[in-house]
Every structure is written in C-alpha cells, then in structure tokens.
Amino acid sequence: MKEILVLGGGAAGIVAAVAAAEADQQAHVLLLEKNPRIGKKLLATGNGRCNLDNAHISPDCFFSSDKEGVKRLLTAMGRPLDWFKAHGLLCREDEMGRVYPYSNQAGDVLNLLLHWLERSGVEVRCDCAVSDIDRKGRGYVVCADGQWLYADAVICALGGKAGPQFGTDGFALDLAQVCGCNIQPLYPCLVPLNCNKKQISGLSGIRVKGDASLYDGERLIHKENGEIQFTDYGISGIAVFQLSGFLKRVKQASIVLDLFPQWSKEELCGALMEKGKLFADADVYGLMTGLVHHRVGLAVWKAANLGKDERKLSTLSREDWGKLAHSFKHWRFTELSPTDWKNAQTTGGGIALSQLEDDFQLRGCEGLYFVGETTDCAGFCGGYNLHWAFGSAILAGKSAAALRKSAPKKPAKASPKKKKR
Ligand SMILES: Cc1cc2nc3c(=O)[nH]c(=O)nc-3n(C[C@H](O)[C@H](O)[C@H](O)COP(=O)(O)OP(=O)(O)OC[C@H]3O[C@@H](n4cnc5c(N)ncnc54)[C@H](O)[C@@H]3O)c2cc1C
C-alpha cells in the first residue's frame, strides 16, 4: 500500500490529505499535527468567517521575490474554489470579491473538511510533532514524536512563522533547509506597524477611513483605501496590513494618510474656510465637529504647525487654511517597523518558487512537496493566502497520489543515519 504522509494539519495540510486520499483510494494517508486539534488557525481566519478565496486572483496580489513563479503556479492551481464547491461548500462573495462560506462561519469550513477527511479514510494523528526528515530508498522517513515513519510521498504543509500562537514557529523552514531548499529571507507580512509614538499620541483606539500610501522618501510605492486604526504602538487596519508587505523593499519608509481622498486640496481648503467663517469665535474643536474625531483633528492641527489649540479660527490666514488642508491630505507617519510575528497574518519569503515544479514537488526530490505558507508567496488581505494554501495543496495531494508506489512496505522503526543535503 502506498504511504502518503502529510505534515501539518492546517489549511493546506487538511486539503492535501483529502485530495490525496480521494485520488488514490488504495493509499494510506496519514496527517500529522502537533496541536491537540487540526485547523486551529483556519478557525481564526477572516475574523472567524474564513475568507477562503477572492474572485480577482492575480499575481499582483501576492508578495514574492519571484513574480513569474507566482504566475506559473497560480495558473497551475486554477480555481481551488471549484474543489470546495464540488465538496458541498456554498459560498458568497462580497463587493470586493472576497469569498466566504455562505454561513459566514469558519467552523463550517473546518467541519466540512473533517467530514471529507473521515469519508476519504485519512488517518489523523494530533499531538504529534514532526522533528526531522530524511531519504530512505525511493521514499522518505519522517520523525514524528520520536518515531520514524516511512512514506512514498511527503507533503510538507507546516506553515510559516506568522501566528506562532496557532502552532507555526518557523520549523517548516528549518526542515526545508535540511532538504536542501533555497530560502528567501522571512519577514512578517500583513502586520500592524510601529511608528513614531509622538505622531500617534492620544489616538489609541480611534479608527479613520481614507487613503494610506507608502512612500520611499518622496516616491510612492503603493496606495490603499480603507480603515486605519490607531493603537498605542502605531497603526493597524487592513490598509496598513497591505502596505506592510511592501515595507521590506523600502529604505526610507513613511505612510501618508489622506483623510479626504474624494476632495482636492483646494476643495477641502475652501470647505474648511467656509466652516471657519461660521465658527469664527471657536477653536479647533469647534472646527472639527462633524469632520473627524476631535483627537484626530487636534493631531492633524498639530501636524500643520498652527499653534495652540485654543487659537481662534478667525485668526487663521488663507495660508494657514491651506496648511491645514494639506495636513488632512498628507498626514505623515515615520519610523515604521513591523510588529512581531504574533500579530502577522502571513509570512513573507520562504522556499524559492523556482525550486518547485508546477505540482509543488521539490525539484530533484520525487515525492517531496512543499505547499502553502512555507513557500515564497504571501498574499494580500482578502482570501489570497487561503487561495494559495488550498490551490497548492490540491495539486500536491493529487500528484502524490499519482506517484508510483515504491520500496519498503512497513514504517521504518529505527532512525536512519541522517545526511545533510
Ligand atoms: C488571524 C489570522 C487570520 C487570517 N485570515 C485569513 C483570511 O481570512 N483569508 C486568507 O486567505 N488568509 C488568512 N490568514 C492567512 C492564512 O490563515 C494562512 O496563510 C494559511 O493558514 C496558511 O496555510 P498553511 O496550511 O500553509 O499553514 P497553517 O495554516 O499555518 O498550518 C500549518 C500547520 O502545521 C502545524 N505544525 C507546525 N509545525 C509542526 C510540527 N513540527 N509538527 C506537526 N505540525 C506542525 C501547525 O500547528 C499548523 O496547524 C489569516 C491568518 C491569521 C493568523
């Protein structure tokens, strides 16, 4: 009987195991997970709703050092959502193309996968940490909880370094290195950013909407529209998460917020002056009423260098109003750095895509696959990461099932002499 080992019971591992078991019903598929249960991270995705795909998949929505590789592998994986539909998951799509289960419950996606694991006869072993891998004959041996298990094919779906609280501590990349993989440097991706504390003083907990643009010096790198959330350490929210993925390649980073993207600076200046006339005796607090949260207004006022907040609006010159309008549209945050891995939704960097065949098999290692977050491809927010995890898993699962069966019939008992490749 063909032995297929799937390492890691996350999004990719679960789907790879089902795909393999369905494609070769004679094979024994064993899924190993170090947590007491599989799918822990999956339950947390999309704020518990599981944004499992996006209708607008394009290589431009992924961070990688190899754009051509992303394009090639996205083409190979096609539409993983069709696999879910074929397995009975009804979905809905929002106005941004984000795809969710119709029930909006991540738990339902996991329950559906649990059903198919059982139905397809996959053996699931939890509380079982993988610690090593080596070649044996034409197959592989994997050390799990001190026991060496033989497999004709191994699918490594151990995740990346993001979200260690879910069980992913970067071990996958250590294992990949042992297998001779070339690893692109890792960085936290889709993560809140630290910034200069003075610039956010008093703003913690406030959310604003607008454009957020990442600059390298004065060069625009990327712009996003959406919600920005202030925290006690910096800035967060989906727009900031998206920009965080570009930070690594920027030398002199700053993020500029435009709180009035639908208005030109001149239009905004005119509107502010009109309001200033109505509130001539008032100060900045009066001006900001109905515009933005008063603490945001005060911070923008400070950034415009307009003096004390008690200053009467009647004393503002035309130039001052221009400065205020500019500040609302170019509110700059500096000293940016990613917060820690715990806050990151995914891992930038990983196994170089050029080392992977179109079915995610490691070149030169028949029967050894690396899928999901371990690879050098991190998606934008919006279902792109799960698209990659599921798409790679389906390909690898089917390919592993299609391999010719090889040598040893029984799991190896003794630890083989390990060779560093
Ligand atoms: C809070 C949060 C929300 C997210 N929301 C979304 C979303 O809505 N949409 C989206 O597309 N993406 C989302 N993501 C990203 C997405 O969850 C990941 O990209 C995806 O789960 C990667 O799948 P994976 O199977 O490669 O890795 P993982 O899902 O991380 O699975 C890896 C598994 O391997 C196990 N493992 C690790 N080491 C060992 C070991 N030594 N032995 C045995 N098992 C081991 C881990 O415990 C884990 O279960 C979110 C991430 C987070 C953290």
The ligand as an SDF file (V2000), in Angstrom:
LIG
                    3D

 53 58  0  0  0  0  0  0  0  0999 V2000
   -5.6020   35.6840   12.4930 C   0  0  0  0  0  0  0  0  0  0  0  0
   -5.4190   35.2720   11.0520 C   0  0  0  0  0  0  0  0  0  0  0  0
   -6.4360   35.4980   10.1450 C   0  0  0  0  0  0  0  0  0  0  0  0
   -6.2700   35.1290    8.8000 C   0  0  0  0  0  0  0  0  0  0  0  0
   -7.3120   35.3160    7.9440 N   0  0  0  0  0  0  0  0  0  0  0  0
   -7.1860   34.9480    6.6440 C   0  0  0  0  0  0  0  0  0  0  0  0
   -8.2790   35.0440    5.7400 C   0  0  0  0  0  0  0  0  0  0  0  0
   -9.4030   35.3930    6.1230 O   0  0  0  0  0  0  0  0  0  0  0  0
   -8.0650   34.7050    4.4500 N   0  0  0  0  0  0  0  0  0  0  0  0
   -6.8580   34.2510    3.9880 C   0  0  0  0  0  0  0  0  0  0  0  0
   -6.7140   33.9650    2.8000 O   0  0  0  0  0  0  0  0  0  0  0  0
   -5.8190   34.0880    4.8380 N   0  0  0  0  0  0  0  0  0  0  0  0
   -5.9560   34.4060    6.1430 C   0  0  0  0  0  0  0  0  0  0  0  0
   -4.9120   34.2230    7.0110 N   0  0  0  0  0  0  0  0  0  0  0  0
   -3.6900   33.5590    6.4950 C   0  0  0  0  0  0  0  0  0  0  0  0
   -3.9330   32.0440    6.3800 C   0  0  0  0  0  0  0  0  0  0  0  0
   -4.5410   31.5580    7.5470 O   0  0  0  0  0  0  0  0  0  0  0  0
   -2.6300   31.2830    6.1460 C   0  0  0  0  0  0  0  0  0  0  0  0
   -1.9580   31.8170    5.0430 O   0  0  0  0  0  0  0  0  0  0  0  0
   -2.9050   29.7930    5.9080 C   0  0  0  0  0  0  0  0  0  0  0  0
   -3.4830   29.2400    7.0650 O   0  0  0  0  0  0  0  0  0  0  0  0
   -1.6370   29.0390    5.5550 C   0  0  0  0  0  0  0  0  0  0  0  0
   -1.9440   27.6740    5.4930 O   0  0  0  0  0  0  0  0  0  0  0  0
   -0.8420   26.5550    5.7610 P   0  0  0  0  0  0  0  0  0  0  0  0
   -1.5650   25.2790    5.8160 O   0  0  0  0  0  0  0  0  0  0  0  0
    0.2730   26.7550    4.8150 O   0  0  0  0  0  0  0  0  0  0  0  0
   -0.2680   26.8960    7.2010 O   0  0  0  0  0  0  0  0  0  0  0  0
   -1.0260   26.8370    8.6160 P   0  0  0  0  0  0  0  0  0  0  0  0
   -2.4760   27.0670    8.4140 O   0  0  0  0  0  0  0  0  0  0  0  0
   -0.2700   27.7760    9.4750 O   0  0  0  0  0  0  0  0  0  0  0  0
   -0.8520   25.3420    9.0890 O   0  0  0  0  0  0  0  0  0  0  0  0
    0.3870   24.7950    9.4730 C   0  0  0  0  0  0  0  0  0  0  0  0
    0.1140   23.6650   10.4530 C   0  0  0  0  0  0  0  0  0  0  0  0
    1.3150   22.9620   10.7200 O   0  0  0  0  0  0  0  0  0  0  0  0
    1.3580   22.6560   12.1110 C   0  0  0  0  0  0  0  0  0  0  0  0
    2.7320   22.4530   12.5060 N   0  0  0  0  0  0  0  0  0  0  0  0
    3.7450   23.3610   12.5720 C   0  0  0  0  0  0  0  0  0  0  0  0
    4.8960   22.7860   12.9720 N   0  0  0  0  0  0  0  0  0  0  0  0
    4.6110   21.4740   13.1640 C   0  0  0  0  0  0  0  0  0  0  0  0
    5.4000   20.3560   13.5530 C   0  0  0  0  0  0  0  0  0  0  0  0
    6.6880   20.4650   13.8550 N   0  0  0  0  0  0  0  0  0  0  0  0
    4.8010   19.1340   13.6210 N   0  0  0  0  0  0  0  0  0  0  0  0
    3.4720   18.9930   13.3100 C   0  0  0  0  0  0  0  0  0  0  0  0
    2.6850   20.0220   12.9450 N   0  0  0  0  0  0  0  0  0  0  0  0
    3.2420   21.2500   12.8660 C   0  0  0  0  0  0  0  0  0  0  0  0
    0.7500   23.8710   12.7680 C   0  0  0  0  0  0  0  0  0  0  0  0
    0.3170   23.6180   14.0770 O   0  0  0  0  0  0  0  0  0  0  0  0
   -0.3920   24.1790   11.8030 C   0  0  0  0  0  0  0  0  0  0  0  0
   -1.5620   23.5060   12.1560 O   0  0  0  0  0  0  0  0  0  0  0  0
   -5.0510   34.5580    8.3560 C   0  0  0  0  0  0  0  0  0  0  0  0
   -4.0360   34.3290    9.2840 C   0  0  0  0  0  0  0  0  0  0  0  0
   -4.2130   34.6780   10.6090 C   0  0  0  0  0  0  0  0  0  0  0  0
   -3.0950   34.4150   11.5930 C   0  0  0  0  0  0  0  0  0  0  0  0
  1  2  1  0
  2  3  1  0
  2 52  2  0
  3  4  2  0
  4  5  1  0
  4 50  1  0
  5  6  2  0
  6  7  1  0
  6 13  1  0
  7  8  2  0
  7  9  1  0
  9 10  1  0
 10 11  2  0
 10 12  1  0
 12 13  2  0
 13 14  1  0
 14 15  1  0
 14 50  1  0
 15 16  1  0
 16 17  1  0
 16 18  1  0
 18 19  1  0
 18 20  1  0
 20 21  1  0
 20 22  1  0
 22 23  1  0
 23 24  1  0
 24 25  2  0
 24 26  1  0
 24 27  1  0
 27 28  1  0
 28 29  2  0
 28 30  1  0
 28 31  1  0
 31 32  1  0
 32 33  1  0
 33 34  1  0
 33 48  1  0
 34 35  1  0
 35 36  1  0
 35 46  1  0
 36 37  1  0
 36 45  1  0
 37 38  2  0
 38 39  1  0
 39 40  1  0
 39 45  2  0
 40 41  1  0
 40 42  2  0
 42 43  1  0
 43 44  2  0
 44 45  1  0
 46 47  1  0
 46 48  1  0
 48 49  1  0
 50 51  2  0
 51 52  1  0
 52 53  1  0
M  END
$$$$
